[in-house]
Amino acid sequence: METFKYLAGIIFLFVGIEMSSVYMPRLKDATKNYTKGVVFSLIGLVLLNLVNATLVANVVPDGKMELSNITQPILIYCHILGLPTIIANIFSFMVFIGVLLQLSAWVTGPSKTIIQVARDGLLPPKFKFHRQNEYGVSRNVVLTQSIIISLFALLYGVMEDVNTVFLTLTNATTIIYSIVYILIAIALIKLRKEQPDAPRPYRIGKKGNSKAFTVTTMLILSIIIVVIATLGSSTWIIGVLVSLITIIMFVTPLIINKFKKDAWLTETKKDLEVHGDNF
């Protein structure tokens, strides 16, 4: 039961892969090629992580895993094989480059989405989220992301166990993602019922809705199991922090939507007409 607290962390390896869809406009025949790319990516991700997990499990002592220290197994390999520890530094630099590439999708994806949401009048114009630069990125969105992430990072300074902080943030992020996936699944079911004949390039099932409803039901049940298993097997501190972060991040958009005004759309359009599409 103790190991279930890492379940959300494992799921976190696979969430967010849909953010790569921001590159779809650059693909030739995106309807086919994007789907193939996601499938190949998932297969490679699963295989690489299984191999790596097996290797790490054979060298890291039981109960000594340092979740926030990605170089731990590399240092152990160097010690066992008698290799210079500078290899760990080279590995860290390669990870740094990989994370930067990953963040390019994780940053620009939400930025493009929020820009469109703001231009539809669903966010206060004073946030300036509707403005974008010549690269299609909203500076205010990126700044907001940076501030929120920095606030979360402060947990490393107020909590003694670094592993606990890492696990808390990872689990909270995964559960927030899972809530969004549930909303997407519900939206899919609703649209299938209300607009059964609408063109769908990525349609689940060639005919009818049974396959789509089965997939969405399995998705929702899987997410519920992950959330219950993760929170149920975690310590009360992790459980409280994960629940608190999740509630704040989930409720904040609902509050903004509750106080939405028609004037937001008018002010946003006026600002775009004065300054143009790019700022």
C-alpha positions as CSV (number, residue, x, y, z in Angstrom):
1,M,0.0,0.0,0.0
2,E,2.9,2.3,0.7
3,T,4.0,2.3,-2.9
4,F,0.7,3.6,-4.1
5,K,1.7,7.1,-3.1
6,Y,4.0,7.1,-6.1
7,L,1.2,6.1,-8.5
8,A,0.4,9.7,-9.5
9,G,4.0,10.4,-10.0
10,I,4.3,7.5,-12.5
11,I,1.2,8.7,-14.3
12,F,2.8,12.2,-14.5
13,L,5.3,10.7,-17.0
14,F,2.5,10.4,-19.5
15,V,0.3,13.4,-18.8
16,G,0.7,16.5,-20.9
17,I,1.7,14.7,-24.1
18,E,-1.3,16.4,-25.7
19,M,0.5,19.7,-25.3
20,S,2.5,18.8,-28.4
21,S,-0.6,19.6,-30.4
22,V,0.5,23.2,-30.5
23,Y,2.8,22.1,-33.3
24,M,0.0,20.6,-35.4
25,P,-0.2,23.7,-37.8
26,R,3.4,22.9,-38.8
27,L,2.7,19.3,-39.8
28,K,1.8,18.0,-43.2
29,D,-1.4,16.0,-43.1
30,A,-1.7,16.6,-39.4
31,T,-4.9,14.4,-39.1
32,K,-2.8,11.3,-39.8
33,N,0.7,12.3,-38.8
34,Y,0.0,13.8,-35.4
35,T,-1.8,10.6,-34.3
36,K,1.1,8.5,-35.5
37,G,3.5,10.7,-33.7
38,V,1.6,10.5,-30.4
39,V,1.4,6.7,-30.6
40,F,5.1,6.3,-31.4
41,S,6.0,8.8,-28.6
42,L,3.9,6.8,-26.1
43,I,5.5,3.5,-27.1
44,G,9.0,5.0,-26.8
45,L,8.2,6.6,-23.5
46,V,6.9,3.4,-22.0
47,L,9.8,1.3,-23.2
48,L,12.5,3.8,-22.2
49,N,11.0,4.2,-18.7
50,L,10.6,0.5,-18.1
51,V,14.2,-0.1,-19.0
52,N,15.5,2.8,-17.0
53,A,13.3,1.9,-14.0
54,T,14.7,-1.7,-14.0
55,L,18.3,-0.5,-14.1
56,V,17.7,2.1,-11.3
57,A,15.8,-0.5,-9.1
58,N,18.9,-2.7,-9.3
59,V,21.4,-0.2,-8.0
60,V,19.6,2.2,-5.6
61,P,19.2,0.7,-2.1
62,D,15.7,0.0,-0.9
63,G,14.2,3.1,0.8
64,K,17.1,5.3,-0.3
65,M,15.6,6.8,-3.5
66,E,16.1,10.5,-3.8
67,L,13.2,11.7,-5.9
68,S,14.5,15.2,-6.5
69,N,18.1,14.0,-7.3
70,I,18.1,12.8,-10.9
71,T,21.8,12.1,-10.8
72,Q,21.6,9.7,-7.9
73,P,21.6,6.5,-10.0
74,I,24.3,7.9,-12.3
75,L,26.6,8.6,-9.3
76,I,26.0,5.0,-8.1
77,Y,26.8,3.6,-11.6
78,C,30.1,5.6,-11.6
79,H,31.0,4.3,-8.2
80,I,30.2,0.6,-9.1
81,L,32.0,0.8,-12.5
82,G,34.9,3.0,-11.2
83,L,34.1,5.8,-13.6
84,P,34.8,9.5,-13.0
85,T,31.9,11.3,-11.4
86,I,32.1,14.1,-14.0
87,I,29.8,11.8,-16.0
88,A,27.0,12.8,-13.7
89,N,27.6,16.5,-14.5
90,I,27.5,15.7,-18.2
91,F,24.3,13.8,-17.7
92,S,22.8,16.8,-15.7
93,F,23.6,19.1,-18.5
94,M,21.9,16.8,-21.1
95,V,18.8,16.7,-18.8
96,F,18.9,20.5,-18.6
97,I,18.8,20.7,-22.4
98,G,16.0,18.1,-22.6
99,V,13.9,19.9,-20.0
100,L,14.3,23.2,-21.9
101,L,13.0,21.5,-25.1
102,Q,10.1,20.0,-23.1
103,L,9.2,23.4,-21.6
104,S,8.9,24.9,-25.1
105,A,5.7,22.9,-25.5
106,W,4.6,23.2,-21.9
107,V,4.9,27.0,-21.9
108,T,3.7,27.8,-25.4
109,G,0.8,25.3,-25.3
110,P,-1.1,27.0,-22.3
111,S,0.0,30.4,-23.6
112,K,-1.8,29.9,-27.0
113,T,-4.9,28.5,-25.2
114,I,-5.1,31.3,-22.7
115,I,-4.6,33.9,-25.4
116,Q,-7.7,32.6,-27.2
117,V,-9.7,32.3,-24.0
118,A,-8.8,35.9,-23.2
119,R,-9.8,37.0,-26.7
120,D,-13.1,35.4,-26.3
121,G,-13.8,37.7,-23.4
122,L,-13.5,35.0,-20.7
123,L,-10.7,36.7,-18.8
124,P,-10.4,40.3,-17.4
125,P,-8.7,42.6,-20.1
126,K,-6.5,44.1,-17.4
127,F,-4.6,40.8,-17.2
128,K,-3.4,41.5,-20.8
129,F,-3.5,37.8,-21.5
130,H,-5.0,38.5,-25.0
131,R,-1.8,40.2,-26.1
132,Q,0.9,38.2,-27.8
133,N,4.4,38.9,-29.3
134,E,5.6,38.1,-32.8
135,Y,6.2,34.5,-31.7
136,G,2.6,33.9,-30.7
137,V,3.4,33.9,-26.9
138,S,1.8,36.1,-24.3
139,R,4.4,37.7,-22.0
140,N,1.9,38.1,-19.2
141,V,0.9,34.4,-19.3
142,V,4.5,33.3,-19.1
143,L,5.1,35.8,-16.2
144,T,2.1,34.4,-14.4
145,Q,3.3,30.9,-14.9
146,S,6.8,31.8,-13.5
147,I,5.3,33.5,-10.4
148,I,3.1,30.6,-9.5
149,I,5.9,28.0,-10.1
150,S,8.2,30.2,-7.9
151,L,5.6,30.3,-5.1
152,F,5.3,26.5,-5.2
153,A,9.1,26.2,-5.2
154,L,9.1,28.0,-1.8
155,L,7.9,24.8,-0.3
156,Y,11.5,23.5,-0.6
157,G,12.6,26.2,1.8
158,V,9.9,25.6,4.5
159,M,9.7,21.8,4.5
160,E,12.5,19.6,5.8
161,D,12.1,16.5,3.6
162,V,12.9,17.4,-0.1
163,N,11.4,14.1,-1.2
164,T,8.1,15.1,0.4
165,V,8.0,18.4,-1.4
166,F,8.8,16.8,-4.8
167,L,6.2,14.2,-4.3
168,T,3.6,16.7,-3.2
169,L,4.1,19.0,-6.2
170,T,4.2,16.1,-8.6
171,N,1.0,14.5,-7.2
172,A,-0.8,17.9,-7.1
173,T,0.1,18.6,-10.7
174,T,-1.0,15.1,-11.8
175,I,-4.4,15.4,-10.0
176,I,-5.1,18.8,-11.5
177,Y,-4.3,17.4,-15.0
178,S,-6.6,14.5,-14.2
179,I,-9.5,16.8,-13.4
180,V,-9.0,18.5,-16.7
181,Y,-9.1,15.1,-18.5
182,I,-12.4,14.3,-16.7
183,L,-13.9,17.6,-18.0
184,I,-12.6,16.8,-21.5
185,A,-14.2,13.3,-21.3
186,I,-17.5,14.8,-20.1
187,A,-17.4,17.3,-22.9
188,L,-16.8,14.6,-25.5
189,I,-19.8,12.7,-24.3
190,K,-22.0,15.8,-24.4
191,L,-20.9,16.8,-27.9
192,R,-21.4,13.3,-29.2
193,K,-25.0,13.5,-28.0
194,E,-25.7,17.0,-29.1
195,Q,-23.8,17.0,-32.4
196,P,-23.6,13.4,-33.6
197,D,-22.9,14.3,-37.2
198,A,-20.3,17.0,-36.7
199,P,-17.0,16.4,-38.7
200,R,-14.4,14.8,-36.4
201,P,-10.9,14.2,-37.9
202,Y,-9.9,12.3,-34.7
203,R,-13.2,10.4,-34.2
204,I,-13.2,7.6,-31.7
205,G,-15.1,4.8,-33.4
206,K,-16.2,4.9,-37.0
207,K,-19.9,4.7,-36.3
208,G,-22.1,5.3,-33.2
209,N,-21.0,6.4,-29.8
210,S,-20.6,3.2,-27.9
211,K,-16.8,3.1,-28.4
212,A,-16.4,6.7,-27.4
213,F,-18.5,6.3,-24.3
214,T,-16.6,3.2,-23.3
215,V,-13.2,4.9,-23.6
216,T,-14.3,8.0,-21.7
217,T,-15.9,5.9,-18.9
218,M,-12.6,3.9,-18.6
219,L,-10.6,7.1,-18.5
220,I,-12.8,8.6,-15.7
221,L,-12.7,5.4,-13.7
222,S,-8.9,5.1,-14.1
223,I,-8.4,8.7,-12.9
224,I,-10.7,8.2,-9.9
225,I,-8.7,5.1,-8.9
226,V,-5.4,7.0,-9.3
227,V,-6.6,9.9,-7.1
228,I,-8.0,7.6,-4.4
229,A,-4.9,5.4,-4.3
230,T,-2.5,8.3,-4.2
231,L,-4.3,10.3,-1.5
232,G,-5.2,7.2,0.5
233,S,-1.6,5.9,0.7
234,S,0.1,9.3,1.3
235,T,0.8,10.9,4.7
236,W,-1.6,13.4,6.0
237,I,0.8,16.3,5.2
238,I,1.0,15.3,1.6
239,G,-2.7,14.6,1.4
240,V,-3.6,18.1,2.8
241,L,-1.1,19.9,0.6
242,V,-2.1,18.1,-2.5
243,S,-5.8,18.7,-1.8
244,L,-5.2,22.4,-1.0
245,I,-3.2,23.1,-4.1
246,T,-5.7,21.2,-6.3
247,I,-8.7,23.1,-4.8
248,I,-7.0,26.5,-5.3
249,M,-6.0,25.8,-8.9
250,F,-9.5,24.3,-9.7
251,V,-11.6,26.9,-8.0
252,T,-9.8,30.0,-9.2
253,P,-11.0,29.7,-12.8
254,L,-14.5,29.0,-11.6
255,I,-14.5,32.3,-9.5
256,I,-13.3,34.3,-12.5
257,N,-16.0,32.8,-14.7
258,K,-18.6,33.5,-12.0
259,F,-17.8,37.3,-12.2
260,K,-17.4,37.3,-16.0
261,K,-18.7,40.5,-17.6
262,D,-19.8,41.2,-21.2
263,A,-17.6,44.3,-21.1
264,W,-14.5,42.1,-21.1
265,L,-15.0,41.0,-24.7
266,T,-15.7,44.6,-25.8
267,E,-12.6,46.0,-24.1
268,T,-10.4,43.2,-25.4
269,K,-11.6,43.7,-29.0
270,K,-11.0,47.5,-28.7
271,D,-7.5,46.9,-27.4
272,L,-6.7,44.5,-30.3
273,E,-8.1,47.0,-32.8
274,V,-5.9,49.8,-31.4
275,H,-2.7,47.9,-31.1
276,G,-3.1,45.1,-33.6
277,D,-2.7,41.4,-33.3
278,N,0.9,41.4,-32.0
279,F,2.3,43.6,-29.3
